[in-house]
Amino acid sequence: MDPFQIVTFSLGRESYGIPIERVREIIRPTPITLIPHTPPYVLGLLNLRGNVIPVIDLRLRLHITPEGEAKNNRIIVVDIDGVVVGMMVDAVSAVMTVQEDMLTDTPDMLCEIDDEFINKVIKTDRRLTVLLNLQAMVYPKAG
């Protein structure tokens, strides 16, 4: 496997990442229009230079309790198989190059806990970063 790059960001105290090729841009939060009868993690719609895109709160999507102030919040605008979506995160950290030997599978004991959200775990000397499955973030399982 060739090295690849991810954008890392925080949700609470934890580090998460998504493939950089999926990221269109990173913006500061702007007014969002609420939409009734949507799941709690769907914040609403955002007008991004004339394009209307849905915005989800990844903290709520992953059942993570919000912590601290929202001054560093960002919206990561991603393209998921041609669908553009904004994802609210606590802070964007960095771009990281990932080598194959840094990747590990999700531990077996977590397989029962919504592991469809996790592609891999990235190990570095300083911390673990969870590589998220963007499709699962946006498209809930039928059922």
N, C-alpha and C positions, 0 to 999 in steps of 0.2 A: 504494500500500500504506500502510495506517495504521501509525503507530508501535506497537510492542509491547514488552512487558517480558520479560526473561529473568532467571533466577537464575544467577549466575556462580559457578564453583568451580574449585579447582585440582586437578590430577593431576600430581605432580612439579612442574616449573617452569612448566607451561603452563596457560592459562586456557581453560575450556570453559563452555558455557551450554546451558540448556534453557528452553523456554517456561514462564513462571511459572504459566500456567493449568493445567499438568500437575502442578505441585507441590502435594501435600497438606500436607506438613509436613517439617520438618528436625529430626532427633533425634540425640542422642549415641549412639554404639554401645552396644548392650546384648547380653546373651548370645544367641548364634546356635546353633541346633541343626544340626549337620552332617548332610548327606544323602549316602549312598554312591552311587557311579556317576553323578555329575553332572559337567558340564564344570568345569575348574579355576576358572573365574571365578565359579561359583555358590558363594557362601559357605555357604548353608543357609537355614534358616527362622527367622523372628523372630516372637515373640508380641507384637503391638502392641495392647495393651488388648483382648485377647481375639480379635483377628484375626490369623491366621497368614499371613505374607507371605514370599515368597522374597526373598533379598538377594543382589545380585551385586556384585562388586568391579570397578569401572570401570577401575582400573589394569590388572588382569589381562585384562579384556575387550578393552582397547585395546592390549595388549602394552606397557604402560609399566612400567618398573622402579620399584618403590617406593623412596622416598627419605626419609631423616630419620625423626623420631619420629612416632608415631601420635596424639599428644595432641590434635591439632586435627581428627582424622577425624570425619566426620559421615555419617549415612545420610539421603539425600534420598528421601523416600517420594513416589513419583509414581503417577499414574493414566494408564495407557496403554490407551486404548480399553476402559475398564472393568476392566482388570487392574491390581491394586495391587502394586507392586514397590518394594523398597528398593535404593538404589544407594549403595555406600560410596565416598566421595570423600576426598581429603586434607584439604580445608578448604573451607568455603563463604565466598565473598568478598562479594558484594553483589547488589543488584537493579539491572539496567541497562535503560534505555529505548533501544530500537534504532530508528533511522530508516532508511528505505529506502536512502539514499545511503551508509550504513555497511556495507551488505551486498555481498559479492563471492562469486563462484563459487570452487570448489576449483580450484587450478591444474591444467591438463591433465596435467602430468607425474605427478600423484598419482592419476589416474583408475584406474590399475591397482592401487592400494594401498588396498583395503578402503574406498573412498570412499563405500560405502553407509552408513557410520557418520556421515558429515558432510553436513549440510544446506547450510550456508553458512559463510563466514568473515566475522566482524565486525571492521571496522577502526576503531580509535580512534587518537588522537594518541599514546597510551602503549603500546598493544600490540594484538595480534590475539587474538580469542577465537573458538574453534571452536564453532559451533552444532551440537549433536549430533542425530542422528536416533534418537529413543528407541525406535521400533519395531525398528530394526536392532540396538540394544543388547540387547534382550530376546529377540527372535525370530530365531534364526540362520537363514541361508539354507539352504534344502533342497539337498541335493546331497552 
